[in-house]
Structure formats: C-alpha cells, structure tokens
Amino acid sequence: MSVIDTSDTSRKLDEWVRWTRMGSVPRTGYPASSSYANKKKGMNILSITEEEAMKIDAAIARLRQKDRETGEFLKRYYFEGCNLTRSAERVGIKRERARMLLAHGESFIAGKLD
C-alpha cells in the first residue's frame, strides 16, 4: 500500500477557498467576497491554476457524497479559517474526532489530485 503525501494539500485547499471566493458565482454555497480576492493590476494572484482549483472542487464534492461528515467538516474548517479546536467546538465534536476528520479529508483530496 502506498502512502499519500498530503504535505502540500493544506496550501492547495487554502488557495481553493480563495479561488471559490474570487468568482462571481458562489461555487460552494459560501458568498463571494471581494475582500478575499487578492487582485493586482487586474490579475488574480493564486498559487494554483484554474484546472487545479476545479479538480479540488470536484474532489470535495465527491468526498461530500461519499462521507458527508468528513466533507462538511473539511469545507467548514478551511472556509472558516479557525484552528482545529475552535472548528471542533463549532460543529459540536471532540478535538480528536475533528483531527481524524481533517486528516481523512486531506488524504482523500490529496489522493484525488495525484
């Protein structure tokens, strides 16, 4: 069994959040906000491509279909920008459960991006 490298997944998920907020049509149900759009001279400054962002978007949609709890927690964790303890409190679960959901979700996304 091979080990999935998730070292870059967190950064890509952060960038995916920025990408979803830069569009005029909310892709995730969270409102677009110009404060999240880091624009300079008319160009969006993102470290992922449109294609990568769309792959992440599709992977998260797939995760939410397969494991709704993990998918929802992963999405909320990245969109809300809280630490793990605060995110766990907000959804009413223990920190250890939140850590497991986050690790599972990030591994799932990393696997879909390889």
C-alpha positions in Angstrom: 0.0 0.0 0.0 1.4 3.4 -1.0 1.4 6.4 1.3 -0.2 9.6 0.1 1.8 12.7 0.5 -0.5 15.4 2.0 2.2 18.0 2.7 1.0 20.4 0.0 -2.7 19.7 0.3 -3.4 22.2 3.1 -1.9 25.0 1.0 -3.9 23.9 -2.0 -7.1 23.8 0.0 -6.4 27.4 1.3 -5.9 28.5 -2.3 -9.1 26.7 -3.4 -11.0 28.7 -0.8 -9.6 31.9 -2.3 -10.5 30.7 -5.8 -14.1 30.0 -4.9 -14.5 33.4 -3.3 -13.0 35.2 -6.3 -15.7 34.1 -8.7 -18.9 36.0 -9.3 -21.0 32.8 -8.7 -20.5 31.1 -5.4 -19.5 27.6 -6.1 -19.8 26.2 -2.6 -22.7 28.0 -1.1 -20.5 30.5 0.7 -20.8 34.0 -0.6 -18.2 35.5 -2.8 -16.4 38.4 -1.1 -14.1 40.9 -2.8 -12.0 41.1 0.4 -10.8 37.6 -0.4 -10.0 38.5 -4.0 -6.3 39.3 -4.0 -6.1 41.2 -7.2 -3.1 43.2 -8.6 -3.3 45.0 -11.9 -6.3 43.0 -13.0 -4.7 39.6 -12.4 -5.7 37.2 -9.7 -2.8 36.1 -7.6 -3.2 32.4 -6.8 -0.6 29.7 -6.5 -2.9 27.1 -8.1 -4.3 27.1 -11.6 -7.9 27.2 -12.6 -7.6 23.5 -13.5 -6.2 22.5 -10.1 -8.9 24.5 -8.4 -11.6 22.8 -10.4 -10.1 19.4 -9.5 -10.2 20.3 -5.8 -13.7 21.5 -6.2 -14.7 18.2 -7.8 -12.8 16.1 -5.2 -14.6 17.9 -2.3 -18.0 17.4 -4.0 -17.1 13.7 -4.3 -15.9 13.5 -0.7 -19.2 15.1 0.5 -21.1 12.4 -1.4 -19.0 9.5 0.0 -18.6 10.8 3.6 -20.8 13.8 4.3 -19.4 14.4 7.8 -15.8 14.5 6.6 -16.6 16.6 3.6 -18.6 19.1 5.5 -16.0 19.4 8.3 -13.2 19.8 5.8 -15.1 22.5 3.9 -16.0 24.4 7.1 -12.5 24.1 8.6 -10.9 25.8 5.5 -13.7 28.3 4.9 -13.9 29.5 8.5 -10.2 29.7 9.0 -10.3 28.7 12.6 -7.9 26.4 14.4 -8.8 22.8 14.9 -10.1 23.2 18.5 -12.4 26.1 17.5 -13.7 24.2 14.4 -14.5 21.2 16.5 -16.4 23.3 19.0 -18.4 25.0 16.3 -19.7 21.6 14.9 -20.0 20.1 18.4 -17.4 17.3 18.2 -14.3 16.5 20.2 -11.0 17.8 19.0 -9.6 14.3 18.4 -12.6 13.5 16.1 -12.0 16.7 14.3 -8.3 15.9 13.8 -9.3 12.5 12.4 -11.9 14.0 10.0 -9.4 16.6 8.8 -6.7 14.1 8.2 -9.1 11.8 6.4 -10.4 14.6 4.3 -7.0 16.0 3.4 -5.8 12.4 2.4 -8.8 11.9 0.3 -8.2 15.2 -1.6 -4.5 14.5 -2.0 -5.3 11.1 -3.4 -7.7 12.6 -6.0 -5.1 15.2 -7.0 -2.4 12.7 -7.7 
